[in-house]
Amino acid sequence: METRELRYFVAVAEELHFGRAALRLGIAQPPLSRAISRLERRLGVTLLERTSRAVALTEAGAVLLAEARAALDAVEAAERRTRRAAHPTNGVVLATKAGASGDLLAELLDVYAAEPDAVTVDLLLCGIGEQERMLRDGRADVALLHLPYDGTAGFDTEELRVERQVVVLPAGHPLTGRDHVRMAEVTDLPGLPVPRWPGRDGTYPDGPGPKARDHTQLFQLIALGRACWIAPESCRTQLREGLAALPVVDAPPVTTVLAWPPQSRSRGVAGLVRVGVREFRAGRGEFSQARGTTTARSGAR
């Protein structure tokens, strides 16, 4: 399969409309239809069910959509990392969710900047869940990810912190007078649904919660009594007036990790990982022991 064919298929599969997909790709509709038909003949499967009124993905098409996205991300990542490798003095690009792990990030950057071989660290402040995609497609060299919410498959990782979760509520809500709550109580809060975040295609999942794109929108929705939010305990440092947080005792813990591609040869990435391991795990002993691959084994040297 050619990357051009994969791009054509992804456009049709996401739009579920040949006309809109052709417009998005900047080509005419007939050659797009022919390209998809050739791809189906070569694979020997039906990827799209077509009627006069609708286009739908088959089971095989859904598999190819996921695989094609990953393949195209890998191609883009190879291009970006190859160009960046030609200019090693440009530093390291670190992707992190805006507003998350602010205290940990500030300390990591401060300690790393004092290293004799430190390079410039450029920050990419992302929306919810975007930092994983930026790391996969090569826009970032290393990222702060949060388990279980972000995926780390295919990355080398080192754990930096494990923390419990809290629920953020409007100040004055009846629950804020308690010491803790349980997940069942949070999910059943009348009038305070959990917000919905956009997926990688920009669309929102179905559900009762309000739509949110960033923490500014989120905190305003909570203060107005329109939503609640389950988040790592470190979010307390961001809470403005009108918001309160209390522990959710049976929520799964959130693990913050440094993640990077296993094929990385970046000295800057290796330096950041080394500082993270030394300062946040081994040196202070206040964070859990890492399960991820160490720098020496990863090839990030």
N, C-alpha and C positions, 0 to 999 in steps of 0.2 A: 504494500500500500504506500502511496505517496502522501507527503504531508499536505499537499494541495487537496487531495481527496478527503483527507481527514478533516481539514478546515471546512470544506464544503458540507460534509456530513454533519459536523457539530453545529453549523449554522442552521441547517434544516431541522435537526433534532431539537434545538433550543427554541426555534421560532414556531415549529410545527406548522409551517406555511412556506411553500416554495417561493411565492412572490416576495414575502418579507425577507426571506433568507437571501434571495438574489439581490435585493436592494442593499442589504447589509454587506454583502460581499462585493458589490459594485460590478456585477455581471448580469447578463440576460438570463431569464428563467429557463429557456430551452436547453442551453448547454449545462446548466446546473442539474436539471432533471436527468439528462443523459449521463452525466458523471455519476450520479447516485445509482442509476440503473446498472452501469458498468461495474460499479463497486459491488453491488448485490450479486451480479452474475459471477464475478471473480471469486467471491466468498462462498457462493452457493447457498445463500440464505436471504430471507426477506428482512430488511432492516426497518422498513416503514410501511404501514398499512395506509393506502391511499383511497379515498373516496372523492366524490365530486365536492364534498362539503368539508372534509377534515383530513388531517394527517396525524397518525398516531405511531408511536414507537412500538415495535415488537419487543419480545424479551431479548432476542439477539441484538436488536438495535440499542436497547438500554445498556447492554454489556459493552457494545462498541463505543457508545457515548462516553462512558466512564474511562475506558481504555484510551480513547482518542484524546480526551482532555489531558490525561496523564502524559501521553506521548508528545503532544504539542507543547505542554509545559516543559518537558525534558529538552525538547529542541530549543525552545526559547532560552531556557536556563543555560544550555551549552553555549549558545551565542553570546549571552551577556557575560558569563564567567570567563569565556575565552578573551573577550575584549578587555575585561577588567584585569585579567592576568598580565596583559601587555603593559599595564601601568600600575605596578605593585605599590608605588608610593601614594596612590590615591586613598589608601586607608581601607577601612572595613565598614560595610553597611550592616547595621543591626536593626532588625524589625521588631517592634514591640507594640502591643495594644495600648492605644492612648489612654492614659489614666490608670493603667494597671501596674502593680509592682513598682510604684514610683520610688519608694524608699530603697528597695533592693537595687533598682537600676542606678539610682544616683550614687550609691555606695560602690557598686561594681565599676562604674565609669571613673569615679574619683581614684579608686585604688589602682585601676589599670593605667590611668594617665600618669601615675608616678613610676611606672615600670620603665627601665632604661631603654627597652626596645619597643615602647608603645607607639602605635600609629594612630592617625586620626580615626575616630569612630563617628560615622554619619548615622543619625537616627532616622528611621522611617516609622512615624507614628501612624498606626493603622486603626481601622475600625474593628469591630468584633469579628474574630476569626480570620482576618485578612493576613496576619503575619505568617501563618503556615503557607498560604498560597504564594506570598512573596518570596519565601525561602525556596519553595519548590520550583518557581519559574525563574529564579536567578536574579531577581531584583534585590535580594538580600543575601549576605554571606553567612549570617548567623541570626538566630531569633530567640526571643523569650517566648516559650509556649507554656500553656497551662493545661495539665491533665486533670480530669478526663475530657475536657472540652475540645482541645486541639489534638490533631493526629500527629504522631511522631514516626509512623512507619517509613522506613527507608532512611531515617536520619540517625546520626550518632547523637547521644544526649548525655548531659550531666545534670543531676538534680541540684537545685539551689535551696529550695524551701518547700516544706509541707505545712499547710495551715488549714484550720477548720473554716467552715463557711458560716455566713450570717445572712439574715434576711433584712433588707433595707425597707423601712416603712415610713409613712408620714409621721412626723412627731405628733404625739397625742393620740395615736391609735391605741385602742384598748390593750393590744398585745405588748406594747412597749413597757408596760409596768411589770412584766414578767422577767424571769432570769433567762429563759430559753423557750424555744418552740420546737416542734417536730415537723418533718416534711409534710405529713398529711394535713396539718393545720395550715401550712402556708399555701398548699395547692388548693385548699378549699376556702380561702379568704374571699368573702363576698365583696365584689366591686374592686378587687385588687388583683387582677390577673398578672401573670408574668409576661413581660413584653415580648414581641416577636422581632427577630433580627433578620435582615436580608441574607439570602443565600449567595453563592458565588455568581449566580446569574442576575443578581439584583432584585429578584422577586422575593416576596414574603410568604412564609408558610401559612396555611389556613389556621385559624384559631381565634379565641376570644380576646387575646391580649392586644394592646395598642402597638402600633409600629414605632420602632426606634432605630436610629442610625448611629447615635453616639451617646456619650455619657451626659452631655449637656441636656439633650432631649430626655434621656432616661430620668435624671434627677428631677427635672421639672414635672414630668408625668407623676413621679412618686409624690412629690410635694403637693401636687394638686389632688392627690387621692385617687389617681387613675391606674396605678400599677404598683407592684412590689418587685423586688429583685433579690435573687439569691446570688451571693458573691463571696470571694475570699475575704477573710477578716481584715486584711490590709487595706480594703476599700474604706475603712473608717477614716483614714487620713484625708479622704477627698470629700467627706460628707459636709454639706453646707447646712446653714440654719434651716430648720423645718424638716430635717430628716433624722431618723434614729435607726440603730441596728442592734439586733440581738442574735445570739448563737442559735443555729439549727443543729441540734445535737446528733441527729441521725443522718445528716447530709454527708456525702462522701468527701473526704479531704481533697484539697486542690494542691497539686504538685507543680511548682514552677521549675522549668528546666531550660538550660541553654541547649539549643539544637543546631546542628550544622550538617551539610552533606558529607557523607563518609569519604568522598573522593577529594575533599578540600586539601589544598596545600598552602593555605594562607597562614602566614606567620601571625598576622593580627588576630585571626580566629583562634589559633592555638594559644596566643597570649591571653585572650579573654577567658578561654576555658581554664587555663592554668590559674588565673587569678580567682575565678569562681570556685574552683576546687579548693584552692588554698585558703581563701578568706572565709568562704561561706560554709564549707563542709569540714575540712580538716582543721583549720586554724581555730575556729570558734566552737565547733561541736554543737551548734544550736540548730542545725538542719539535718535532715535524715541522710543516710548514706546513699550514694548514687547507685542506681541499677544500670546506668548507661555505659556505653563503651568509653574507655579513657582516651585521653588525647593521644597517648603514645600508640595505642592500637588503631586509632581511627585514621591515621595518615594526615591529620591536620598538624603540620610541623612548621 
